[in-house]
Amino acid sequence: MLLRPRQTKFTKYMRNKLPKSNNHFRPLQFGRFGLVAKESGFISARSLEACRMAMNRHLKRKGKIWICVFPDFPMCAKPIESRMGKGKGSIDAWYVRVNPGKILFEVDGVQPLSIITALNAAKNKLPVSTRVRHYPFKI
């Protein structure tokens, strides 16, 4: 099931520019391995669900996956072949605004090789470039 908020303050939002580079170092909170964004962009709820399914498939439903982002930004779209004007379109999908250095997923609980293959499978489903971050010892 796709992630989306139950309620928002406003129905439709303006799409602002995202910063291109602010590589802040954010430590992993839950797992030993994490998938970190290298560039800014928008990630849809469908992409997040596809990543989660791909990781579950590679991990064979063992271990623990934490999704560290939530799609709370609505994107609007007008119907195809509609005339100009008559206001903003209806909500098409829910997205996450991602900046460089943002942790998207964290994984722990299985062998490191299977975690890395699962995160690489999830990396192929995302529209932004990412990298795998690893902490050998969790404090």
N, C-alpha and C positions, 0 to 999 in steps of 0.2 A: 504494500500500500504506500502510495506516495506521501511524503511529508508535506504538510501545509499548516499554517496557523489557524486556530479556531476563530480568532477575532483580531482585527487590526484597528488602529485608531482612525485611519483613513482608508477608503476603498482603493484609490489609485494613487500612485506615487510618481514623482518625476525621476527620470533616470539621470543621475549626475555622473560626472567623470570620476574615474577611479585613479588613485595615485599609481604612478608607474613603478617607483622604486622606493620602498622603505623596508629594507631587509632587517626586520627586528628578529632577534633570536628569542624564540619562545620555547621553553622547555616542554617536554612531553609530560602530561599530567597523569595518565592512567597506565599505558602500556610501555613495552620496551621498544617497539617499532612504530613509526608514524609516517604518514604520507603528507608532505609539506608542499604548498604551492610555491612556485618560483616566479610567477607573474600574476598580475591582477586580471580579473575578469569576472564573468557571471557563470555560475554553475546551476543548472536546472535540477529540480527535484527528481526528474527522470534519470538524469546522469548519476545522481547520488544513489538512487535505488539500484541502477545497473551495476555500480561499483560494489554495493553491498552484496548483491546476488553473486557477482563474480568471486568476491573474496570468500563467501560462504561455500561456494562450489569448490574452490581450491583448498580450503581448510577442512573440508568434509564435515562441516558443522561442529567442529571442535574449536577450542580456544574461545577468546572473547574479542569482540570488535566494538569499538567505541566510535560513534559518528560525532565529531566535534563541531559540526556546523549545522545550521538549521535554515531551510529556505523560507525566509520571511518577507521577501521583496517581490511584489506582483509585477509582471510585465504585461502590458496591454497590447492588443493587436486588433486592427480593424479587419473585417471580413474581406476576402479577396474579391476584386472587381466591384468594390463599393466606391461611390463617388466621394470627392473631397468634402471636408466639412462635417457638420453634424456631430461634433464633439469627439472625445477620446473613445477608443474602442473598449471592448470588455476584456476582463482579465483572461489571459491566454495560459500562463503557467507561472509557477512560483520559482524564484531564483535565490541564490546566495551570492552576496557581493564578497569577493575574495581579494585580499591584498597579498603581496609577496611575504612569505614567512608564516602564513596562516596554516595551522595544522588541521587537516581535513579528517583523517582517520587515524586511530591508534589500535594496535593489535598486540595481543599477548596470549600466552597459554599453550602454545604448540612449538614445534621445532623451528629454529630460525630460518632454515632453508625454505620450508613451506610458507612461512610468513612472507618472505621476500618475493616468492613467486606469486602469492596472492596479491600483494601490493603492486607488483608489476602488471598483473592482469587488470587491477582496478585503475592503474595509471593510464591504460589504453582507452578507457571509457570516458575520460575527462577531457573537456575542451581547453583546459589550461595546462601548461607544462608543470610537472611536479617532480619531486625527488623523494627517496626513501631516507628517513632519518632513523638512526639506531643508537640506543643507549645500551651498552653491554651490561651495566649493573644498575638496577633500579633502586633508588634510595628510599 
